[in-house]
Each structure stands twice: as structure tokens, then as C-alpha cells.
Amino acid sequence: MIKVGIVGITGFTGLELIKILLNHNEATIEHVCSRSEVGKKICEVYPQFRGVFDKDIEAIDIDEICKVDVIFLALPHTVSAGFAKKLYGKTKIVDLSADFRLRDVKEYEKWYKTNHIAKELLNGAVYGLVELNREQIKGADLIANPGCYATSVILAVAPVAKYSVGTIISDSKSGVSGAGRRLKEGLEFCEVNENFKAYSIYGHRHIPEMEQELRKINQNVKIEFIPHLLPIQRGILSTVYIKVNKKLDFVKLYKEFYGKDYFVRVIDTPPTINNIKGTNFCDLYVYFDERTDMLIVVSVIDNLIKGASGQAVQNMNVMFGIDEKEGLGGYSYYP
């Protein structure tokens, strides 16, 4: 059995990690740690685990937690880097923050407006988008789990990135859980319910990781990305517009590109968030508009699963050479 520790369990990603790992046949949760709620039982923080998972929430003791096989860091950026620095080389790490997604430290400091406190680990980190980086992930000791918006856009663009010309435009919409569990101004019920808005119009932090990964395929890729807040709990829908320099059977191209990837489904009708809610799937719909010579790809994921915790467990499965689907099976819970 893979022995697992989770550091940071009071946010949505920590909660989802516990739910997924409790259904994992090859892993066992040894430690659940937090900077708050120490001494309480998990079921006191999350009553849904009462009688199912009653483990005590521990303080973060590096000497103790590094005894496990893998640590999931479900912490804010900068905080996560500090713990990764202490754990690196002692156990495998899957970091769900943004701290190791960008290889260029100047880009990180530009977009996140802070100094990187573990820049010496950047060269050893692998960007954990399994569908593109599976082989590198197999031998990794530190995984940078991708951002949720970035996952939805990169998977939509990767098959045709080498044919793209001009700026790729992504119109993306996310449920409120993408902003985290902590109460923030503008995310109160009365602000979100029956409302709809664009935000981060002048530059979202997921843009540089989208461009970084897609430029491995085509160094000229540039992304115009505008996120929007949907009045729903979870899910992301991205409509991506790609100008291409070649006319192909794009549906066939996408199906062949993702032919061996269980968690990416190229479908024949435009997807909805309800198709993938609660799952690790990304559904893609591909349409070439002859009138405008524009390829349109609609991508949907669950921001907390394929966009965070599910993808983290998928990375762990690949790292340890077990079935990629372990703990991640199932279908969307709808309604």
C-alpha cells in the first residue's frame, strides 16, 4: 500500500483528496495535517466523514510526515514552497499550489508578485498534466499539479497547437469553489447568486502556465484568456477559439491524440458541466467553422477533481506505476 500524507485539509482540495483516497485500493491515509483545527477529528470539520473517517488532524511535523511514500501539499502558494523545501528528497511530493508550475522564476515572481523561496527546486519539478507528460511523471519526485483553468485550456489546444496561428482566445467560466473555501468579498451568496461576471481581465495567473506548456509544441503560442464566475458550486467550461493554418479532420485528430487517455473524452455533442461533475474526466467537443476558418473547442472539467485533487491522485498513480484510474472511477453525479 502507498502511504499518504495530506498537508492542508481544511480547503476544498484537501477535502476532495480525502474523499478520493478513501476509495483508493492501493493507498492509505497515514497523516492529515493542518495549520489550523489541530487536535480535532476530521469528522468535526467535515461531518460527512462521521463514522467513516475519524482520524485526528495533526500539526505539521516534518520529521514525522516525511516517513510516508508521498505527500500532497494542499496549501496556498508561497506557503507550499516552504514545506516542499523541507520535504524534498525525503519523500515524493505532489504540490497543488502554483509554486512549481512555472519553470522561469522571473515569470513566477512577475505573475505572483512575490519572491520564490524554493527556486532551487524548479528544475526538478515536473508539470503534472498526465496526458502530455506521463513519461516524465513516472520518475518524478516533485509534481507541480496544474491549475484548473490551465488544465481545461491546455487539453483543448494541445492536439492542434502546432497548427495554430495568431492569438488563441479562451472564454472560460468556473463555479465558485474555484476561488477556495475562505470567505472573500464578492463571493457571498447575494453577490454570486443570479449573477454572472468576468474577472481578472487584465491577466490571470494561469496564462503563463498555459503558454509555457503549449510552447513546448509551438513556441509562438499566445493566449488571450478571460475567466468568468458562474453562480454554480463547481465545474469549468472553456470555449477556445483557435485560428489554424491547415484544414484537417480535426475530430479524428483529437480522437487519435487522446486515444490512449482514459480521462479525456472527445464527444460528438457540446458538453455540459453536468457531464463531468464529480469525475476526473475532461470532455472535449471539436468544431471547425468553415465560414471563419476558426477551430472551436469546448472543454469541460470539474475544477476540484480533474482541475485539482483528482489530477493529483492521477499523478500519484502514474508515479507509483499503478492503474491510472485507481480511486478515480465513476461517473458524474447528476442531478
Summary of the structure (lengths in Angstrom):
residues: 335
radius of gyration: 19.4
end to end distance: 34.5
largest distance: 62.4
contacts: 1133
relative contact order: 0.15
helix: 33%
strand: 24%
